Amino acid sequence: MGEVVRVENLSFSYPNGRRALDSVSLSISQGEFVAVMGPSPSGKSTLVYALSGLIPHCVKGEIKGSVKVDGLDTREHPVAELAKRVGVILQDPEAQLLELRAVDEVALPLENLGVPAEEIRLRVGEALEMVGLRGYEERSPSELSGGEKQRLAIASVLALRPKVIVLDEPTANVDPPGTLQVYETLKRLNEEHGLTVIVVENKVEVARRYAKRAVLMEGGRVVADGEPSKVLRSDVLARLGLDARPARRPAKARAGSRGREVVRFEEVSFRYPDGTLALDHVDLTLREGEVVFLMGRNGSGKSTLVKHMNGLLKPSSGRVLVDGCDTRTCPTYRLSRIVGLVFQNPAHQIVGESVYDEIAMGLRHLGVGGDDVRREVARIARAFELEDKLDMIPEELSVGELKRLMIASIVAMRPKVLVLDEPMTGMTSAHSRRVLDTVLGMLGESSTIVVITHDPRLAFEYATRVVVMSRGRVVQDGSPEVLARCELLSSYLEVVPDVQVWRHNRDPQA
């Protein structure tokens, strides 16, 4: 197969001077399936921007070297022209889904390019068929699961008939069944249609299962490149923080608690304005000292549930008590001091002009001032590995760094209850563990921590309790050992098979 992507001695620095790519060279042939992996930040997303032409046309900075896609130099051709050769899918599919119907979503890029109506109709049908969404034409993207949304985003790119598709952590916020849907679709497109697939992915098991080639990046450089079986060795993965070691209970993990009640859901139901029933008669009690992992498929009601804890949403029926206060009448400022919520997308929550300001803001709300603020910000920044980024603006951070900043800013306020909604997006497994260890150490044994995640390994390692939701209801609630034997978790084991060791024997001291 002929070469379809050539990157030669590519270096790129952002306007703040941070070098994201350092003399990167790659040659990718037509029909390859390549996984690009590495810690955050290592330059992976910047490489995606360069391959798509967003660098240099939209994302500014100092660039050296060259990128050619299907023979076109990205510096000399506009993004609209490059989009016909290389399609790009970002982490958050909702950022790319704009229309009210799936059929219109796929048609939109073709309409923007002036493709004739009959040709649009043919291409839309072809693209939906290729991703397994034929029959979804009239569905609203908002009604689709996470995996279906990503497949729809892929279809909208495929309608342009590119030779290359580049995906930046496409299943970061997608549940395991949806992850399998997305990757089985990519596998079929690669094998049956010869589509070149380049995917940024830090899920080692997924990369081993689907990619034919792995490219490892560190510090803006390519440090390894070859067959996954040869490149994804345990020693290399451990050094980069990508190790896929079997789940083990860390020394800092809590043993569990039967402390006093801090949150109680009593027969809570919630219906969105469009009529969607998101919570259906939920009864749930959270206690001091618990580390509760909230799991379930996309759309099961997890995020809706936790938004009731700090008053962002009010029950349609039933009630929520937080530290004895009914959220329907309790002032928002009081709830925000009790419950700290870190959203799934940190960009929706960041308001500070610098990393320092973001961490200091919560402290000032608590009445901390002067030198005490500076000392506390420095201490928290060190704990979350942000000490060298205090003067940076949040937009200059990687996704993983943004997540750590948002967690740090909420932890600074020392809430009684900390809720982390998909907190490990953009982080390696090693970094995820360090962040959780830091949170546990800083908040103390009496705090209650709620983590929404699709990662069963982290749940088995850190949770004192796992709550599984489905269709707005709590369907399982118990210890990780009990839920490891639950049929509802079988789909998780397809993506992270090594957690099956917990089915047979879990040594808390291992």
C-alpha positions as CSV (number, residue, x, y, z in Angstrom):
1,M,0.0,0.0,0.0
2,G,1.2,3.5,-0.8
3,E,2.1,6.2,1.7
4,V,-0.9,8.3,2.8
5,V,0.6,10.3,5.7
6,R,4.1,11.7,5.9
7,V,5.3,13.8,8.9
8,E,8.9,15.1,8.6
9,N,10.8,16.7,11.4
10,L,7.7,18.3,12.8
11,S,8.1,20.6,15.7
12,F,5.4,22.9,17.2
13,S,5.4,25.4,20.0
14,Y,2.3,27.1,21.3
15,P,2.2,30.9,21.7
16,N,3.1,30.6,25.4
17,G,6.4,28.9,24.4
18,R,5.5,25.4,25.4
19,R,6.9,22.9,22.9
20,A,4.3,20.3,22.2
21,L,6.0,18.4,19.3
22,D,9.8,18.0,18.9
23,S,11.2,16.7,15.6
24,V,8.4,14.1,15.0
25,S,8.7,12.0,11.8
26,L,6.1,9.4,10.8
27,S,5.2,7.6,7.6
28,I,1.8,5.8,7.5
29,S,0.6,3.7,4.6
30,Q,-2.9,3.4,3.2
31,G,-4.9,0.8,5.2
32,E,-2.9,0.9,8.4
33,F,-4.6,0.9,11.8
34,V,-2.4,3.0,14.1
35,A,-2.8,3.7,17.8
36,V,-0.9,6.8,19.1
37,M,-0.3,6.5,22.9
38,G,1.5,8.3,25.6
39,P,1.1,10.2,28.9
40,S,-0.5,13.6,29.2
41,P,0.8,15.9,27.8
42,S,3.0,14.1,25.3
43,G,1.9,15.8,22.1
44,K,-0.8,13.4,20.9
45,S,-3.6,15.9,20.5
46,T,-1.3,18.4,18.9
47,L,-0.3,15.8,16.4
48,V,-4.0,15.3,15.6
49,Y,-4.3,19.1,15.0
50,A,-1.3,19.0,12.6
51,L,-2.7,16.0,10.6
52,S,-6.0,17.7,10.1
53,G,-4.6,21.1,9.1
54,L,-6.0,22.8,12.2
55,I,-2.3,23.5,12.7
56,P,-1.2,25.9,11.2
57,H,-4.5,27.3,9.8
58,C,-6.6,27.6,13.0
59,V,-4.2,26.8,15.9
60,K,-1.4,29.3,15.9
61,G,2.2,28.8,17.1
62,E,5.7,28.3,15.8
63,I,5.9,25.4,13.4
64,K,8.9,23.7,11.7
65,G,8.9,20.7,9.4
66,S,6.1,19.5,7.2
67,V,2.9,17.3,7.1
68,K,1.5,15.8,4.0
69,V,-1.8,13.9,3.8
70,D,-2.5,12.1,0.6
71,G,0.2,14.2,-1.1
72,L,-1.2,17.5,0.1
73,D,1.0,19.8,2.2
74,T,-1.2,20.9,5.1
75,R,0.5,24.4,5.1
76,E,-0.5,25.0,1.4
77,H,-4.1,23.8,1.4
78,P,-7.1,25.0,3.4
79,V,-8.8,22.9,6.1
80,A,-11.9,22.5,3.9
81,E,-9.9,20.9,1.2
82,L,-7.9,18.7,3.6
83,A,-11.2,17.5,5.1
84,K,-11.9,15.6,1.9
85,R,-8.7,13.6,2.5
86,V,-8.6,13.3,6.3
87,G,-11.5,13.3,8.7
88,V,-11.1,14.2,12.4
89,I,-13.2,13.0,15.3
90,L,-12.6,14.7,18.7
91,Q,-13.0,13.3,22.3
92,D,-16.4,14.9,22.8
93,P,-18.9,13.9,20.0
94,E,-21.4,16.4,21.2
95,A,-19.0,19.2,20.3
96,Q,-19.3,18.0,16.6
97,L,-23.0,17.2,16.5
98,L,-25.1,20.2,15.6
99,E,-28.3,19.1,13.9
100,L,-31.7,17.9,15.2
101,R,-31.7,14.7,13.1
102,A,-29.0,12.1,12.4
103,V,-29.6,12.4,8.7
104,D,-29.0,16.1,8.7
105,E,-25.8,15.7,10.8
106,V,-24.3,13.5,8.2
107,A,-25.5,15.7,5.3
108,L,-24.2,19.0,6.8
109,P,-20.5,18.8,5.8
110,L,-21.6,17.8,2.2
111,E,-24.0,20.7,2.0
112,N,-21.3,23.1,3.2
113,L,-19.1,21.9,0.3
114,G,-21.9,22.4,-2.2
115,V,-22.4,18.7,-3.1
116,P,-25.5,18.1,-5.3
117,A,-28.7,17.0,-3.4
118,E,-28.9,13.5,-5.0
119,E,-25.2,12.8,-4.3
120,I,-25.8,13.9,-0.7
121,R,-28.6,11.5,-0.3
122,L,-26.5,8.6,-1.6
123,R,-23.5,9.4,0.5
124,V,-25.6,9.9,3.7
125,G,-27.2,6.5,3.3
126,E,-23.8,4.9,2.5
127,A,-22.1,6.4,5.5
128,L,-24.9,5.5,8.0
129,E,-24.8,1.9,6.6
130,M,-21.0,1.7,7.1
131,V,-21.3,2.6,10.8
132,G,-24.4,0.4,11.5
133,L,-26.8,3.3,11.9
134,R,-29.1,2.7,9.0
135,G,-32.6,3.3,10.4
136,Y,-31.5,6.0,12.7
137,E,-32.0,8.8,10.1
138,E,-34.9,10.5,12.0
139,R,-33.3,10.1,15.5
140,S,-32.1,13.1,17.4
141,P,-28.4,12.9,18.3
142,S,-29.4,13.8,21.9
143,E,-31.3,10.5,22.1
144,L,-28.3,8.4,21.2
145,S,-25.9,6.6,23.5
146,G,-22.3,7.6,23.8
147,G,-21.1,4.9,21.4
148,E,-23.9,5.8,18.9
149,K,-23.0,9.5,19.0
150,Q,-19.4,8.7,18.2
151,R,-20.5,6.4,15.3
152,L,-22.7,9.2,14.0
153,A,-19.7,11.6,14.2
154,I,-17.7,9.0,12.2
155,A,-20.5,8.8,9.6
156,S,-20.5,12.6,9.1
157,V,-16.8,12.3,8.4
158,L,-17.1,9.2,6.2
159,A,-19.6,11.0,4.0
160,L,-16.7,13.1,2.7
161,R,-15.0,9.9,1.6
162,P,-11.6,10.6,3.2
163,K,-8.7,8.2,2.9
164,V,-7.7,8.8,6.5
165,I,-9.7,9.1,9.7
166,V,-8.0,10.5,12.8
167,L,-9.7,10.1,16.2
168,D,-8.6,11.7,19.5
169,E,-9.5,9.4,22.4
170,P,-12.9,8.7,20.8
171,T,-14.2,6.6,23.7
172,A,-12.8,8.6,26.6
173,N,-16.4,9.2,28.0
174,V,-18.1,6.1,26.4
175,D,-19.1,3.0,28.4
176,P,-17.5,-0.3,27.6
177,P,-20.3,-1.6,25.3
178,G,-20.2,1.7,23.4
179,T,-16.4,1.4,23.2
180,L,-16.7,-2.0,21.6
181,Q,-19.3,-0.6,19.1
182,V,-17.0,2.2,18.1
183,Y,-13.9,0.0,17.7
184,E,-15.7,-2.8,15.9
185,T,-17.0,-0.2,13.5
186,L,-13.4,1.1,12.9
187,K,-12.1,-2.4,12.5
188,R,-14.7,-3.1,9.8
189,L,-14.0,0.2,8.0
190,N,-10.3,-0.6,8.1
191,E,-10.5,-4.2,6.9
192,E,-13.4,-4.0,4.5
193,H,-13.0,-0.5,3.0
194,G,-9.3,0.0,3.3
195,L,-9.7,3.2,5.5
196,T,-6.6,4.3,7.2
197,V,-7.3,4.7,11.0
198,I,-5.1,6.8,13.3
199,V,-6.5,6.8,16.8
200,V,-5.2,8.5,20.0
201,E,-5.9,5.9,22.7
202,N,-4.5,5.1,26.1
203,K,-6.6,2.0,26.8
204,V,-3.8,-0.6,26.4
205,E,-6.3,-3.5,26.1
206,V,-8.1,-1.7,23.2
207,A,-4.9,-0.9,21.4
208,R,-3.6,-4.4,21.6
209,R,-6.9,-5.8,20.4
210,Y,-7.5,-3.5,17.4
211,A,-4.4,-1.7,16.3
212,K,-1.8,-3.2,13.9
213,R,0.8,-0.6,14.8
214,A,1.4,1.4,18.0
215,V,3.2,4.7,18.2
216,L,4.3,5.8,21.7
217,M,4.9,9.5,22.4
218,E,6.6,11.2,25.3
219,G,7.6,14.8,25.7
220,G,6.6,15.6,22.2
221,R,8.7,12.9,20.7
222,V,8.1,9.5,19.2
223,V,9.9,7.1,21.5
224,A,8.6,3.7,20.1
225,D,6.9,2.6,16.9
226,G,6.0,-0.9,15.7
227,E,3.8,-3.9,16.2
228,P,1.7,-3.6,19.4
229,S,3.0,-7.0,20.6
230,K,6.5,-5.7,20.5
231,V,6.0,-2.0,21.4
232,L,3.5,-2.4,24.3
233,R,5.9,-4.2,26.6
234,S,5.2,-4.0,30.3
235,D,8.5,-2.2,31.1
236,V,7.8,0.5,28.5
237,L,4.2,0.9,29.6
238,A,5.2,1.2,33.2
239,R,7.7,3.9,32.4
240,L,5.1,5.9,30.5
241,G,2.4,5.3,33.1
242,L,0.4,3.2,30.7
243,D,0.8,-0.1,32.5
244,A,-2.1,-2.5,32.3
245,R,-1.3,-4.3,35.5
246,P,-4.0,-6.4,37.2
247,A,-6.1,-4.6,39.7
248,R,-4.6,-4.4,43.2
249,R,-5.9,-2.7,46.3
250,P,-3.5,0.2,47.1
251,A,-2.2,0.9,50.6
252,K,-4.1,4.2,50.7
253,A,-7.5,2.7,49.8
254,R,-10.1,3.0,52.5
255,A,-11.5,0.0,54.2
256,G,-15.1,1.4,54.2
257,S,-17.1,3.2,56.8
258,R,-20.5,3.2,58.5
259,G,-20.2,6.9,59.4
260,R,-23.1,9.3,59.7
261,E,-25.5,9.9,56.8
262,V,-24.5,12.8,54.6
263,V,-26.7,12.4,51.5
264,R,-30.1,10.7,51.2
265,F,-32.3,10.2,48.1
266,E,-35.9,9.4,49.0
267,E,-38.1,8.0,46.2
268,V,-36.5,10.6,43.8
269,S,-37.7,10.8,40.2
270,F,-36.7,13.4,37.7
271,R,-38.0,14.2,34.2
272,Y,-36.3,16.5,31.8
273,P,-38.4,19.2,30.0
274,D,-38.5,17.0,26.8
275,G,-40.2,14.3,28.8
276,T,-37.2,12.0,29.3
277,L,-37.4,10.1,32.6
278,A,-33.8,10.3,33.9
279,L,-34.4,9.1,37.5
280,D,-37.1,6.6,38.5
281,H,-37.8,6.3,42.2
282,V,-34.2,6.3,43.5
283,D,-33.6,5.5,47.1
284,L,-29.9,5.8,48.1
285,T,-28.0,6.8,51.2
286,L,-24.3,7.9,51.3
287,R,-22.3,8.0,54.5
288,E,-19.2,9.7,55.8
289,G,-15.9,8.0,54.8
290,E,-17.4,6.1,51.8
291,V,-15.7,5.9,48.4
292,V,-18.7,5.2,46.1
293,F,-18.1,4.4,42.5
294,L,-21.2,5.1,40.4
295,M,-21.3,2.9,37.3
296,G,-23.7,2.1,34.4
297,R,-24.1,2.6,30.7
298,N,-24.3,6.1,29.1
299,G,-27.7,7.5,29.7
300,S,-28.4,5.4,32.8
301,G,-28.9,8.5,35.0
302,K,-25.5,8.8,36.8
303,S,-24.8,12.5,36.0
304,T,-28.4,13.4,36.6
305,L,-28.2,11.8,40.0
306,V,-25.1,13.6,41.2
307,K,-26.4,17.0,40.0
308,H,-29.2,16.6,42.5
309,M,-26.6,16.6,45.3
310,N,-25.6,20.2,45.0
311,G,-28.9,21.6,43.8
312,L,-28.2,22.0,40.1
313,L,-31.3,19.9,39.6
314,K,-34.4,19.6,41.8
315,P,-36.4,16.4,42.0
316,S,-39.7,16.1,40.0
317,S,-40.9,14.0,43.0
318,G,-39.3,12.7,46.2
319,R,-36.6,14.6,48.0
320,V,-32.8,14.8,48.4
321,L,-31.3,15.6,51.9
322,V,-27.7,16.8,52.0
323,D,-26.3,17.1,55.5
324,G,-29.9,17.2,56.7
325,C,-30.9,20.0,54.3
326,D,-33.7,19.5,51.7
327,T,-32.2,20.6,48.4
328,R,-35.5,21.9,47.2
329,T,-35.3,24.7,49.8
330,C,-31.7,24.7,50.9
331,P,-29.7,27.8,49.6
332,T,-27.3,27.0,46.7
333,Y,-24.3,28.6,48.5
334,R,-24.8,26.2,51.4
335,L,-25.0,23.1,49.2
336,S,-21.9,24.2,47.3
337,R,-19.9,24.3,50.5
338,I,-21.0,20.8,51.4
339,V,-20.8,19.1,47.9
340,G,-18.1,19.8,45.5
341,L,-18.8,18.6,41.9
342,V,-16.2,18.2,39.2
343,F,-18.0,18.1,35.8
344,Q,-17.2,15.6,33.0
345,N,-16.0,18.4,30.8
346,P,-13.7,20.8,32.7
347,A,-14.0,23.5,30.1
348,H,-17.6,24.0,31.4
349,Q,-16.3,24.8,34.9
350,I,-13.1,26.7,34.5
351,V,-13.5,30.5,35.1
352,G,-10.1,31.6,36.5
353,E,-7.7,33.6,34.3
354,S,-4.8,31.5,35.3
355,V,-4.1,28.2,37.0
356,Y,-3.2,30.1,40.2
357,D,-6.5,32.1,40.1
358,E,-8.6,28.9,39.6
359,I,-7.2,27.2,42.7
360,A,-7.2,30.4,44.8
361,M,-10.8,31.3,43.9
362,G,-12.4,28.7,46.2
363,L,-10.0,29.5,49.0
364,R,-11.0,33.1,48.9
365,H,-14.7,32.1,49.0
366,L,-13.9,30.4,52.3
367,G,-12.4,33.5,53.7
368,V,-8.7,32.6,53.3
369,G,-6.5,35.5,52.3
370,G,-3.1,37.0,51.9
371,D,0.0,34.8,52.4
372,D,-2.3,31.9,53.5
373,V,-3.8,31.7,50.0
374,R,-0.4,31.7,48.3
375,R,0.9,28.9,50.6
376,E,-2.2,26.8,50.2
377,V,-2.3,27.2,46.4
378,A,1.4,26.2,46.2
379,R,0.8,23.1,48.4
380,I,-2.3,22.0,46.4
381,A,-0.5,22.7,43.0
382,R,2.4,20.5,44.1
383,A,0.1,17.7,45.2
384,F,-1.7,17.7,41.8
385,E,1.6,18.2,39.7
386,L,0.7,21.7,38.6
387,E,3.3,23.7,40.4
388,D,5.1,24.7,37.2
389,K,1.9,25.8,35.5
390,L,0.5,28.3,38.0
391,D,1.1,31.3,35.6
392,M,-0.5,29.5,32.6
393,I,-4.0,30.2,31.4
394,P,-6.2,27.1,31.6
395,E,-6.7,27.0,27.8
396,E,-3.0,26.2,27.4
397,L,-3.3,23.0,29.5
398,S,-3.8,19.5,28.1
399,V,-7.1,17.7,28.8
400,G,-5.5,15.7,31.7
401,E,-4.0,18.8,33.2
402,L,-7.4,20.6,33.0
403,K,-9.0,17.7,34.8
404,R,-6.4,17.9,37.6
405,L,-6.8,21.6,37.9
406,M,-10.5,21.3,38.3
407,I,-10.2,18.6,40.9
408,A,-7.5,20.6,42.7
409,S,-9.7,23.7,42.8
410,I,-12.6,21.8,44.3
411,V,-10.5,19.9,46.8
412,A,-9.1,23.3,48.0
413,M,-12.5,24.1,49.3
414,R,-12.5,20.9,51.4
415,P,-16.1,19.8,50.8
416,K,-17.7,17.1,52.9
417,V,-18.8,15.3,49.7
418,L,-16.6,15.3,46.5
419,V,-18.2,14.2,43.3
420,L,-16.0,13.4,40.3
421,D,-17.9,12.9,37.0
422,E,-15.6,10.9,34.7
423,P,-12.5,12.4,36.3
424,M,-9.8,10.4,34.6
425,T,-10.4,11.5,31.0
426,G,-7.1,12.3,29.3
427,M,-5.0,10.6,32.0
428,T,-3.0,7.5,32.0
429,S,-3.8,4.7,34.4
430,A,-0.8,5.6,36.6
431,H,-1.8,9.3,36.6
432,S,-5.4,8.4,37.5
433,R,-4.1,6.4,40.6
434,R,-1.9,9.3,41.7
435,V,-4.8,11.7,41.5
436,L,-7.1,9.4,43.5
437,D,-4.4,8.8,46.1
438,T,-3.9,12.6,46.4
439,V,-7.6,13.2,46.8
440,L,-7.9,10.5,49.5
441,G,-4.9,11.9,51.3
442,M,-6.0,15.5,51.2
443,L,-9.6,15.2,52.1
444,G,-9.2,12.8,55.0
445,E,-11.1,9.7,56.2
446,S,-14.3,11.4,57.1
447,S,-15.0,12.8,53.6
448,T,-17.4,11.1,51.2
449,I,-16.1,10.6,47.6
450,V,-18.4,9.7,44.7
451,V,-16.7,8.8,41.4
452,I,-18.5,8.2,38.1
453,T,-16.4,6.1,35.9
454,H,-16.5,3.4,33.2
455,D,-13.2,1.9,34.5
456,P,-13.8,-1.2,36.5
457,R,-10.2,-1.6,37.5
458,L,-10.2,1.7,39.4
459,A,-13.5,0.7,41.0
460,F,-12.1,-2.6,42.2
461,E,-9.0,-0.9,43.5
462,Y,-10.5,2.1,45.3
463,A,-14.2,1.7,46.0
464,T,-15.6,0.8,49.3
465,R,-19.0,0.5,47.5
466,V,-20.2,0.3,43.9
467,V,-23.6,1.5,42.8
468,V,-24.8,0.4,39.3
469,M,-27.5,2.3,37.5
470,S,-29.7,1.4,34.6
471,R,-32.6,3.4,33.0
472,G,-32.7,5.8,35.9
473,R,-32.8,3.2,38.7
474,V,-30.3,1.8,41.1
475,V,-30.1,-1.9,40.1
476,Q,-27.1,-3.0,42.2
477,D,-25.5,-1.7,45.3
478,G,-22.8,-3.4,47.3
479,S,-19.1,-4.1,47.6
480,P,-16.8,-4.5,44.6
481,E,-16.5,-8.2,45.4
482,V,-20.2,-8.8,45.1
483,L,-20.6,-6.8,41.9
484,A,-17.6,-8.5,40.3
485,R,-19.9,-11.6,40.1
486,C,-22.8,-9.5,38.7
487,E,-24.1,-10.2,35.1
488,L,-24.5,-6.5,34.5
489,L,-20.7,-6.1,34.7
490,S,-19.9,-8.7,32.1
491,S,-19.6,-6.1,29.3
492,Y,-16.9,-4.3,31.3
493,L,-14.8,-7.4,31.4
494,E,-14.7,-7.5,27.6
495,V,-12.8,-4.3,27.6
496,V,-10.7,-4.8,30.8
497,P,-10.3,-8.6,31.1
498,D,-7.7,-8.6,33.9
499,V,-10.2,-7.6,36.5
500,Q,-11.6,-11.1,36.3
501,V,-9.0,-12.0,39.0
502,W,-11.4,-10.4,41.4
503,R,-14.0,-13.0,40.7
504,H,-11.9,-15.5,42.4
505,N,-9.7,-13.9,45.0
506,R,-9.1,-10.4,46.2
507,D,-6.4,-9.8,48.7
508,P,-6.9,-6.3,50.2
509,Q,-3.2,-6.2,51.2
510,A,-1.9,-7.2,47.7
